Amino acid sequence: MANATSTSVKQSSTPSATSDLTALKIRQQAAWSSGNYAVVGATLQIVGEQLCETLNLRPGSKVLDVAAGNGMASLAAARRWADVTSTDYVPALLQNGRARAEAEGHSIEFIEADAEALPFDNGDFDTVLSTFGVMFTPNQDRAAGELLRVCKPKGQIGLANWTPDGFIGQIFKTLARYLPPPPNAKSPALWGTRARLAEMFGSAASDIRTESRYFNFRYRSPKHFLEVFETYYGPINRAFATLDTQRQTELRNDLHALIVRMNRGNDGTMLVPSEYLEVVITKS
């Protein structure tokens, strides 16, 4: 299938930068393949439902979910009778999404695919979605260009991206102190800023609308959250697997302190609002 040149601004393509981003992609794919993101992803379902409502998805519209994980947004779109294709580069997550779709009786096509090189023709989809997924691509501009390429003219791109200052954004910053990313890598949380979205999509969009929203992380306690994320959430799972015992303890303490600082639960449980940016881009 066609893989035309992306329409967004190009990220650095020097040999050093390309090598760094390739190595980062390999590390990321290993991270998301570890643990079991589906355990965490299923708790975020309300975000996919809200995004599909904001997009006003119509029955019969052709929808692509990119970096779909276990199919959160894919299922939300299918529940609105859209014609859905769900993609990710982690086969186990696609299998989980397929099982969820079959359990609900939805017909969704699941395809293994890299968000930076989508195997679809130009303008194939009415709507392109990604919830907390495409933001993790190493080459952000290439991924943004692919979202634009496969979206039809006047079509919509709907995103949900964690912000730099929100709870998950702060977790990213904490992890980066222990496992610094390559110098050419951009923070995933930049996708949660209006300025970066304008850089990546502005020249090819007739409209970019954003709204700050919050997802509430509700767990039995801060300790329970850490247990779940250490076990199932790929980036944290891999961080603990990489660090020695002393650094694991330091990281755990830093994450616990972050939770306590942001926790609004007053009964021993954890209730931490995490800001994300809901984005609707209309392609020119």
C-alpha positions in Angstrom: 0.0 0.0 0.0 1.0 3.6 -0.4 3.3 5.2 2.1 3.5 8.8 0.8 5.8 11.4 2.2 4.5 12.8 5.5 3.1 16.3 5.4 4.5 17.5 8.8 7.8 19.1 9.6 10.6 16.6 9.6 12.4 15.6 12.8 16.2 15.5 12.5 17.4 12.8 10.1 21.1 12.9 10.8 22.6 9.4 11.1 23.2 9.9 14.9 19.6 11.1 15.4 18.1 8.3 13.3 20.2 5.7 15.2 19.1 7.1 18.6 15.4 7.1 17.6 15.7 3.5 16.2 17.3 2.3 19.4 14.6 4.1 21.4 11.8 2.5 19.4 13.3 -1.0 20.1 13.4 -0.2 23.8 9.9 1.2 23.8 8.5 -1.8 22.0 10.1 -4.1 24.5 8.7 -2.0 27.3 5.1 -2.0 26.0 5.4 -5.8 25.4 6.4 -6.3 29.1 3.9 -6.4 31.9 0.3 -6.3 30.7 -0.8 -2.9 29.6 -4.4 -4.1 29.2 -4.8 -4.2 33.0 -4.1 -0.4 33.1 -5.7 0.4 29.7 -9.0 -1.0 30.6 -9.4 1.5 33.4 -9.0 4.4 31.0 -12.0 3.4 28.9 -14.0 6.6 29.8 -11.4 8.6 27.9 -12.1 6.8 24.6 -15.8 7.2 25.1 -15.4 11.0 25.8 -13.2 11.4 22.7 -15.7 9.7 20.4 -18.5 11.9 21.8 -16.4 15.0 21.2 -15.8 13.9 17.6 -19.5 13.2 17.1 -18.7 9.9 15.4 -21.3 8.8 12.9 -22.4 5.2 12.2 -20.7 3.8 9.2 -17.8 6.2 9.3 -14.4 4.7 8.6 -12.2 5.0 11.7 -8.6 4.1 12.3 -7.2 3.7 15.9 -3.4 4.2 15.9 -1.2 2.7 18.7 -4.5 1.4 20.0 -3.2 -0.7 22.9 -6.0 -3.0 24.1 -8.6 -1.2 22.0 -10.0 1.4 24.3 -10.9 3.9 21.6 -11.5 1.2 19.0 -14.3 -0.3 21.2 -15.7 3.2 21.9 -15.9 3.8 18.1 -17.4 0.4 17.4 -20.1 1.0 20.0 -21.1 3.9 17.8 -21.4 1.6 14.8 -18.3 2.9 13.0 -16.3 0.8 10.7 -13.1 0.4 12.8 -9.6 -0.7 12.1 -7.4 -1.1 15.3 -3.6 -1.0 15.0 -0.6 -1.4 17.3 2.9 -2.7 17.1 2.5 -5.1 20.1 0.7 -8.3 19.0 -0.3 -9.3 22.5 -2.2 -6.0 22.9 -4.0 -6.5 19.6 -5.0 -10.0 20.8 -6.5 -8.6 23.9 -8.4 -6.0 22.0 -9.7 -8.7 19.6 -10.9 -10.7 22.6 -12.7 -7.6 24.0 -14.4 -6.9 20.7 -15.5 -10.6 20.3 -16.9 -10.6 23.8 -19.1 -7.6 22.9 -20.0 -8.8 19.4 -18.2 -6.0 17.5 -16.5 -6.6 14.1 -13.2 -4.7 14.3 -10.2 -5.3 12.0 -7.0 -5.7 14.0 -3.7 -5.1 12.2 -0.2 -5.0 13.5 1.3 -1.7 12.4 4.0 0.9 13.3 2.5 4.3 13.8 5.4 5.8 12.0 4.7 3.8 8.8 1.0 3.0 8.6 0.2 0.3 5.9 -2.8 2.3 4.4 -3.4 4.5 1.4 -3.6 8.2 1.5 -7.0 9.5 2.7 -8.3 6.0 3.6 -10.1 7.1 6.8 -12.8 9.6 7.8 -11.5 9.7 11.4 -8.1 8.8 12.9 -7.9 8.3 16.7 -5.1 7.7 19.2 -5.6 7.8 23.0 -2.3 7.9 25.0 -0.7 5.9 22.1 0.9 7.8 19.2 2.4 10.3 21.7 5.0 7.7 22.6 6.4 7.4 19.1 10.2 8.3 18.9 9.9 10.2 15.7 7.0 12.5 16.5 6.9 14.4 13.3 6.9 11.3 11.2 4.0 9.8 13.2 2.0 13.1 12.9 2.6 13.0 9.2 1.2 9.5 9.0 -1.9 10.5 10.9 -2.5 13.3 8.4 -1.7 11.2 5.4 -4.2 8.4 6.0 -6.9 10.9 7.0 -9.1 12.1 4.2 -9.3 15.8 3.4 -11.8 17.5 5.8 -11.5 14.5 8.0 -10.8 14.5 11.7 -7.9 13.4 13.9 -8.9 12.9 17.5 -6.2 12.5 20.2 -6.0 12.2 24.0 -2.5 13.1 25.2 -1.0 13.4 28.7 0.2 16.9 29.5 3.7 17.7 30.9 2.4 19.1 34.2 -0.2 16.5 34.9 0.3 13.4 37.0 1.4 11.0 34.2 3.6 13.8 32.8 5.3 14.1 36.2 5.8 10.3 36.2 7.6 10.6 32.8 9.9 13.3 34.3 10.6 11.1 37.3 11.5 8.1 35.1 13.7 10.3 32.9 15.9 11.1 35.9 16.6 7.4 36.4 16.7 6.3 32.7 17.6 9.3 30.6 16.3 9.2 27.0 18.6 9.7 24.0 19.5 13.3 23.4 17.6 13.5 20.2 14.4 12.2 21.7 11.5 14.5 22.4 9.3 14.1 25.5 6.0 12.2 24.8 4.3 14.8 26.9 4.9 17.5 24.3 1.9 16.0 22.5 -0.1 17.4 25.4 0.9 21.0 24.5 -0.9 23.3 22.1 2.5 24.7 20.8 3.8 21.3 19.8 0.5 20.3 18.1 0.6 23.5 16.1 4.2 22.6 14.9 3.3 19.1 13.8 -0.2 19.7 12.4 -0.8 23.4 11.8 0.3 23.6 8.2 -2.0 20.8 7.2 -5.0 21.6 9.4 -7.9 24.0 8.9 -8.7 23.8 12.6 -7.1 22.5 15.9 -9.3 22.4 18.9 -8.0 21.4 22.4 -9.6 21.0 25.8 -7.9 20.2 29.1 -9.6 17.2 30.7 -8.8 15.0 33.7 -8.7 11.3 34.2 -9.0 10.2 37.9 -6.7 7.4 38.9 -8.6 5.6 41.6 -6.7 2.8 43.4 -7.0 1.2 46.9 -3.9 3.1 48.1 -0.7 4.7 46.7 1.0 1.4 47.4 -1.7 -0.4 45.4 -1.1 1.9 42.4 2.6 1.3 42.6 2.1 -2.5 42.8 -0.1 -2.4 39.7 2.1 -0.1 37.6 5.3 -1.9 38.6 3.7 -5.2 37.5 1.7 -4.2 34.4 2.6 -0.8 33.0 5.4 -1.3 30.5 7.6 1.8 31.1 7.6 1.4 34.9 7.9 -2.4 34.7 11.0 -2.1 32.5 12.5 0.7 34.6 12.4 -1.5 37.7 13.8 -4.4 35.8 16.7 -2.3 34.6 17.7 -0.6 37.9 19.7 -2.1 40.7 18.0 -2.6 44.1 19.1 0.7 45.6 17.9 2.7 42.6 14.6 0.7 42.5 14.0 1.8 46.1 14.8 5.4 45.3 12.5 5.4 42.3 9.7 3.8 44.3 10.1 6.4 47.0 10.0 9.3 44.5 6.9 7.9 42.8 5.2 7.4 46.2 6.0 11.0 47.2 4.5 12.2 43.9 1.3 10.3 44.5 1.0 11.6 48.1 1.6 15.1 47.0 -1.2 14.9 44.3 -3.6 12.6 46.1 -7.1 14.0 46.8 -8.3 10.8 48.6 -8.9 11.5 52.3 -9.8 8.0 53.4 -6.5 6.1 52.7 -7.4 5.4 49.1 -5.8 7.0 46.1 -7.6 9.6 44.0 -5.2 11.5 41.7 -6.5 13.6 38.8 -4.2 13.4 35.8 -4.6 16.2 33.2 -4.7 15.3 29.6 -5.3 17.3 26.4 -8.2 16.2 24.2 -7.5 17.3 20.7 -9.6 17.5 17.5 -7.8 18.3 14.3 -9.6 19.0 11.1 -7.5 18.3 8.1 -7.5 20.9 5.3 
